[in-house]
Amino acid sequence: MKKFLSLLGCCCAFAFLAAGCSDQSKDAYDAAGKDLKSAAQETGKALKEDTRKAGEELKAKTKDMGPDLSKATANTKAALDNDKMSLTITNAIGERKDFTVKDLKVDTNGTKITLHGSVSSAAQKQLAEKVAKDTCGPGCTVDDQLSTK
């Protein structure tokens, strides 16, 4: 209760003090308020300009990244194409009834196909190479590194 009365007393004293302010004090308070409003407006303008400049810088920097992004996209597409061709060749060899898959790995790099692993005979080695060439199509080369067991 004492705290409440003390707080109430402070509020009343402030109200009397404010009511009794001279015109000069009121003018000073008004000027300070206008200065604060002006400062806030100037800060807003500065923030707007800084944001505009940052946007222009970001746009310029991302424009410079265009070739790098295009290169990354092309590399990703090439890697996916290579993986797709390797899988297609592996499936084509594995679907052959006259071929026994023991240990076969197909790597593709553009138009170069490399066969790794082991097969049961020289005939199966030749068959794997033929299926890889036929599946990849003209312009492909096959590096047959298969061994026979």
C-alpha positions, 0 to 999 in steps of 0.5 A: 500500500505504501508503494502505491501511495508513493507511486501515486504521489510521484504521478501527481507531482509530475502532473503538477510539474507538467501543468506548471511548465513555462511556455519556453519549456513547452516549446522546447518539448515540442521542438524535441518531438519534431526533432525526433520525428525528423530523425525517424524520417531521415532514418527511414529514408536512409534504410530505404536507400541502403536496402535499394543499394543492397538489392542492386549489389545482390542482383549484380553478384547473382548475375555474375554467378550465372555462368557458374550455375549454368556450368554446375547444371550442365555437370549435374545433367552429364553425371545423371546421363552417365549414371543412366547409361551405366544402369541401362547397359548393366540391365541390358547385360543382366537380362541376357539369358546367355550371360551369367552375371557374377561381378560386373560394374559399368562406368560411363563418362560421356561416350566412353563405357568401361566394363569392370569385374569378372565373367566366366568365359572369353565368350561372355566377355565378348558378349558383354562388350557387344551388348554395351556397344549396341546399347550405347549406340554409335560413337561410343567406345567400350573399354573392356577391362573384364577378366575371366575366371 
